[in-house]
Amino acid sequence: MKETSELNPHQNYIDAVRDSASIDPMPTVQNLAKNTGLDPEEIVHYILVQWAASGSEALMATTPLALRQLKEAADASDIAKVRGMASWLLTGL
């Protein structure tokens, strides 16, 4: 096993991305497109913009989920998770 300092700080994100591969979001996107008259591409773009902005939003919220999860990881001494979350929160700075 690798030392904690050698772990990929993005491993939690990588795992989450891979875990999500079994879920197809397109039926929801297509239903939204059908019901709103928007193109699916517009909806996907909106979803991505909202997701990308969620890091900044998490920092501004009163009790953001991301910071609660960060505290839980720190309390559990899960340094790899703390590093991954901090990296995600600081992306774009």
C-alpha positions as CSV (number, residue, x, y, z in Angstrom):
1,M,0.0,0.0,0.0
2,K,1.2,3.5,-0.8
3,E,2.1,6.0,1.9
4,T,-0.6,8.6,2.5
5,S,1.6,11.3,1.1
6,E,1.9,9.3,-2.2
7,L,-1.9,8.8,-2.7
8,N,-3.6,10.5,-5.5
9,P,-5.4,13.5,-4.0
10,H,-8.1,13.1,-6.6
11,Q,-8.8,9.4,-5.9
12,N,-12.2,10.1,-4.3
13,Y,-13.3,12.1,-7.3
14,I,-11.9,9.4,-9.7
15,D,-13.8,6.7,-7.8
16,A,-17.0,8.8,-7.8
17,V,-16.7,9.4,-11.6
18,R,-16.2,5.7,-12.2
19,D,-19.1,4.7,-9.9
20,S,-21.4,7.0,-11.8
21,A,-20.7,5.3,-15.1
22,S,-23.6,2.8,-14.5
23,I,-26.1,5.7,-14.4
24,D,-27.4,7.2,-17.6
25,P,-28.4,10.8,-17.1
26,M,-29.7,11.3,-20.6
27,P,-33.3,10.1,-20.1
28,T,-33.6,12.9,-17.5
29,V,-32.0,15.4,-19.8
30,Q,-34.2,14.3,-22.7
31,N,-37.3,14.7,-20.6
32,L,-36.2,18.1,-19.5
33,A,-35.6,19.1,-23.1
34,K,-38.9,17.7,-24.2
35,N,-40.8,19.5,-21.4
36,T,-39.0,22.8,-21.7
37,G,-38.4,23.1,-25.4
38,L,-34.6,23.5,-24.8
39,D,-32.0,21.5,-26.7
40,P,-30.4,18.7,-24.7
41,E,-27.0,20.3,-25.2
42,E,-28.3,23.5,-23.5
43,I,-29.4,21.5,-20.5
44,V,-26.2,19.6,-20.3
45,H,-24.3,22.9,-20.5
46,Y,-26.4,24.3,-17.7
47,I,-25.9,21.2,-15.5
48,L,-22.1,21.5,-16.0
49,V,-22.1,25.2,-15.2
50,Q,-24.1,24.6,-12.0
51,W,-21.8,21.7,-11.0
52,A,-18.7,23.8,-11.7
53,A,-20.0,26.7,-9.6
54,S,-20.9,24.4,-6.7
55,G,-17.4,24.6,-5.2
56,S,-17.7,28.4,-4.8
57,E,-21.3,28.0,-3.7
58,A,-20.3,25.5,-1.1
59,L,-17.9,28.0,0.4
60,M,-20.6,30.7,0.6
61,A,-23.4,28.5,2.1
62,T,-24.2,28.6,5.8
63,T,-23.6,24.9,6.4
64,P,-22.3,23.5,3.1
65,L,-22.3,19.8,2.6
66,A,-18.8,19.9,1.2
67,L,-17.4,21.5,4.3
68,R,-19.3,19.1,6.6
69,Q,-17.8,16.2,4.6
70,L,-14.4,17.8,4.8
71,K,-14.7,18.1,8.6
72,E,-15.9,14.4,8.8
73,A,-12.9,13.3,6.8
74,A,-10.5,15.3,8.9
75,D,-12.1,14.0,12.1
76,A,-11.6,10.5,10.8
77,S,-8.0,11.3,9.9
78,D,-8.8,10.4,6.3
79,I,-6.0,12.5,4.8
80,A,-6.5,11.3,1.3
81,K,-10.1,12.4,1.3
82,V,-9.2,15.7,2.9
83,R,-6.6,16.3,0.2
84,G,-9.1,15.3,-2.6
85,M,-11.8,17.6,-1.3
86,A,-9.5,20.5,-0.7
87,S,-8.2,20.1,-4.2
88,W,-11.7,20.1,-5.6
89,L,-12.7,23.2,-3.5
90,L,-9.6,25.1,-4.6
91,T,-9.8,24.2,-8.3
92,G,-9.9,27.4,-10.4
93,L,-8.2,29.6,-7.8
